[in-house]
Amino acid sequence: MAKDVIIALDFESKEKTLAFLDRFTDVKPFVKIGMELFYAEGPDVVRAIKERGHKIFLDLKLHDIPNTVKKAMKVLSSLDVDMTNLHAAGTIAMMEGALEGLTREDGSRAILLAVTQLTSTSEERMQQELLINATMEETVKQYARNAKAAGLPGVVCSPLEAALVKEACGEDFLTVTPGIRFADGDKGDQVRIMTPEKARAASDYIVVGRPITAAEDPVAAYNRCVKEFLG
């Protein structure tokens, strides 16, 4: 599968989102719709962006009992997104249910990814607040193995752990990595980050938000990111 840069559309309205996408006249970038935009505008914004020809990663990070997640994924399957996700912490049974719910009658489905640990979570917080006594590396690898055991094709993880995931689950196991920042940029609220160029080695997709969406020239920032990531 070809590598790609995914732009995180972290806007609060359909109007602002479409105005941002209007800037991209020569390319239709892969985009991520997260909780803020989806909860503000609902499924209609997904359909509107899909109609424009964009690939979509619907980032809702579902986490509930297996049957509830299965039913929710069945609803999301009708939106025809290209990628979606859930929390790996929900167990193998939940991930299996999600995969079943997401699969349409013809056997087709979006790429389903499991979130290992958020890039805003440090090892110290994970251990002290979540009472996970393993290291960050051990936890991410185990969550990735669980995702693979459930039949998922990949995970969302920090770019710092992407190579470890590949080692644990194989080179064909997808790694989608947020926490991407330019070397000369602000890291914001992320604590486990990497530049697009360094992420190239083990990430199949990188997710980039503010370094592109908050840039004076978002198209130029996107093009820079693509050049650094794809080489």
Solvent accessible surface area in square Angstrom, and as a share of the most:
residue,aa,sasa,rsa
1,M,153,0.68
2,A,84,0.65
3,K,71,0.30
4,D,41,0.21
5,V,0,0.00
6,I,0,0.00
7,I,0,0.00
8,A,4,0.03
9,L,1,0.00
10,D,75,0.39
11,F,32,0.13
12,E,83,0.37
13,S,26,0.16
14,K,69,0.29
15,E,140,0.63
16,K,104,0.44
17,T,0,0.00
18,L,32,0.16
19,A,58,0.45
20,F,12,0.05
21,L,3,0.02
22,D,82,0.43
23,R,130,0.47
24,F,10,0.04
25,T,117,0.68
26,D,142,0.74
27,V,62,0.35
28,K,109,0.46
29,P,2,0.01
30,F,12,0.05
31,V,0,0.00
32,K,23,0.10
33,I,0,0.00
34,G,7,0.06
35,M,81,0.36
36,E,90,0.40
37,L,1,0.01
38,F,27,0.11
39,Y,152,0.58
40,A,59,0.46
41,E,62,0.28
42,G,16,0.15
43,P,56,0.35
44,D,86,0.44
45,V,0,0.00
46,V,0,0.00
47,R,115,0.42
48,A,20,0.15
49,I,0,0.00
50,K,56,0.24
51,E,150,0.67
52,R,77,0.28
53,G,51,0.49
54,H,5,0.02
55,K,111,0.47
56,I,0,0.00
57,F,3,0.01
58,L,0,0.00
59,D,10,0.05
60,L,12,0.06
61,K,48,0.20
62,L,34,0.17
63,H,101,0.45
64,D,74,0.38
65,I,110,0.56
66,P,54,0.34
67,N,78,0.40
68,T,60,0.35
69,V,2,0.01
70,K,69,0.29
71,K,124,0.53
72,A,35,0.27
73,M,0,0.00
74,K,135,0.57
75,V,105,0.60
76,L,13,0.07
77,S,13,0.09
78,S,89,0.57
79,L,11,0.06
80,D,78,0.41
81,V,6,0.04
82,D,41,0.21
83,M,0,0.00
84,T,0,0.00
85,N,1,0.01
86,L,0,0.00
87,H,39,0.17
88,A,3,0.02
89,A,51,0.40
90,G,9,0.09
91,T,79,0.46
92,I,62,0.31
93,A,55,0.43
94,M,0,0.00
95,M,0,0.00
96,E,85,0.38
97,G,11,0.10
98,A,0,0.00
99,L,21,0.10
100,E,108,0.48
101,G,4,0.04
102,L,1,0.00
103,T,42,0.24
104,R,69,0.25
105,E,185,0.83
106,D,117,0.60
107,G,48,0.46
108,S,48,0.31
109,R,106,0.39
110,A,7,0.05
111,I,39,0.20
112,L,1,0.00
113,L,0,0.00
114,A,0,0.00
115,V,3,0.02
116,T,4,0.02
117,Q,17,0.08
118,L,73,0.37
119,T,10,0.06
120,S,43,0.27
121,T,22,0.13
122,S,33,0.22
123,E,69,0.31
124,E,110,0.49
125,R,133,0.49
126,M,0,0.00
127,Q,58,0.26
128,Q,127,0.56
129,E,125,0.56
130,L,103,0.51
131,L,139,0.69
132,I,41,0.21
133,N,137,0.70
134,A,38,0.29
135,T,57,0.33
136,M,9,0.04
137,E,93,0.42
138,E,93,0.42
139,T,6,0.04
140,V,0,0.00
141,K,49,0.21
142,Q,84,0.37
143,Y,38,0.14
144,A,0,0.00
145,R,104,0.38
146,N,32,0.16
147,A,0,0.00
148,K,104,0.44
149,A,71,0.55
150,A,8,0.06
151,G,41,0.39
152,L,5,0.03
153,P,53,0.33
154,G,0,0.00
155,V,0,0.00
156,V,14,0.08
157,C,2,0.01
158,S,0,0.00
159,P,7,0.04
160,L,87,0.43
161,E,8,0.03
162,A,0,0.00
163,A,49,0.38
164,L,35,0.17
165,V,0,0.00
166,K,14,0.06
167,E,135,0.61
168,A,32,0.25
169,C,7,0.04
170,G,32,0.31
171,E,131,0.59
172,D,137,0.71
173,F,10,0.04
174,L,13,0.06
175,T,0,0.00
176,V,0,0.00
177,T,0,0.00
178,P,30,0.19
179,G,2,0.02
180,I,1,0.00
181,R,15,0.06
182,F,19,0.08
183,A,89,0.69
184,D,113,0.58
185,G,45,0.44
186,D,116,0.60
187,K,103,0.44
188,G,38,0.36
189,D,93,0.48
190,Q,27,0.12
191,V,70,0.40
192,R,20,0.07
193,I,49,0.25
194,M,42,0.19
195,T,29,0.17
196,P,1,0.00
197,E,102,0.46
198,K,146,0.62
199,A,2,0.02
200,R,86,0.31
201,A,98,0.76
202,A,18,0.14
203,S,1,0.01
204,D,20,0.10
205,Y,12,0.04
206,I,0,0.00
207,V,9,0.05
208,V,1,0.00
209,G,10,0.10
210,R,115,0.42
211,P,25,0.16
212,I,0,0.00
213,T,26,0.15
214,A,78,0.61
215,A,32,0.25
216,E,179,0.80
217,D,77,0.40
218,P,3,0.02
219,V,42,0.24
220,A,50,0.39
221,A,11,0.09
222,Y,14,0.05
223,N,79,0.41
224,R,93,0.34
225,C,0,0.00
226,V,37,0.21
227,K,153,0.65
228,E,42,0.19
229,F,0,0.00
230,L,84,0.42
231,G,74,0.71
